[in-house]
């Protein structure tokens, strides 16, 4: 830096100072850290974990301490509400909260198991509450005695988590609240009796500089301990460090300390905007993502993260109702398409265990991520990001459907993720109008659906990319017919069986479904060779360019069957697929040489032999 002073002639004799900055490749400022953001941008999915002695009460962490004016209502044990009328009542309540540390003994805490569950669910990094605003330190501290080592448990929780998660290749970050509500230099002069609001001291630091300076020494001392002892990959600062002179916590002084301990660290300062490596959106702000930049097909243009809870409360809640895996997955897909990260919270209970209902959701997410995780991790946002195929492109009988797009950084693969709720009966092809020859820099080489080990037929023209998401060729949808295996044979309902030479062509058709509400109306399998499309329809004359393959048995596997899961079976000798739902049918299929392949969904596809997994969302992989 250099300063140049220049006198400007005039009545006022103004002196203008020019600040000359010698720019570097990363700019003159400490932030951002491009090195650290590489891992952060690739990670996409982070695990937030709020925990502390308050889990014994089952209420929200820290906020039971807040009382800005008497009378006030605060949360108590078992999520009760307590009315505080006097200073003595407030002191007793805050002492009771602080005393929870004396009985905190999460003896079932298993960080290795947590790390394994987290990695399986697709989480790439952990953000753990090293210290929340109640001042309890979940780490070994020489600055504050109010820490995990002085509880019946007496073990360094942060250190154990860091070791377990890093052993599996996951990054470890810390949450820290610079607003400490149990500290006498923050809520002065006595934090047990002072009236204070959340995220602010109860005095003006400019008027009491000595008190504020003492608090900053205490605050910086704990953060320095964390930097040196745990070398966090991410520092998540919350609540009350907005940089204005009145409450300036000067945390930027610690930036070099964290960067020295870990050059890959990324730092975010919530509610500040003065310095940070990425932008943190508001709590539970998933709905804002679709409006980023004001247009739903544009990416954010900045690095951002959305924090949210699985059970509605940051700390453990024994009566929580957990969100579904489908909700989490669809939000993750949408946030990733915009270039952001999703930080999802699940807090352990007082025994150290995650609630079983939360683990069930994680395991459900794991099943989806096992197949589709490559469309999330290590991807970049790519136009159109969020695209709805409107009725402008579709037959009137088909409702609009939606895609979220990501890509490999080298442009070799584009992923188009489609929510299962977008799948509508009436057509076996998917149209992507945003994929056209004129818009492609590389030639399209293949189209697949993740989880299906075969290429899909497609047609690429000026209208877009038409993808046949059933299994070609058509004969793979034929049923194998046999006699005397069904008390209500399909032949008595007027079904005609069309097969190829690998199939038995006489006898009765097995396991036919009389679709509720459709009575004995037959469905017809038709095929369009030009676009390699199959469709199961009730009136084939309405479909120009399609030829009749066979008459089906009254809408087998159509949407009207309801949410009954179907399993895919394969007979190697006959080269035949079979989709079945009842245990009786599956046993008979197995006796006939059919082997289970996978669960394919819930009957939402009209094609009886389709193998697209309709659980939550499925991903088209376009390779170039």
Order of alpha helices (4+ residues) and beta strands (2+ residues): beta-beta-alpha-beta-beta-beta-alpha-alpha-beta-alpha-beta-alpha-beta-alpha-beta-beta-beta-alpha-beta-alpha-beta-beta-beta-beta-beta-beta-beta-beta-beta-beta-beta-beta-alpha-beta-beta
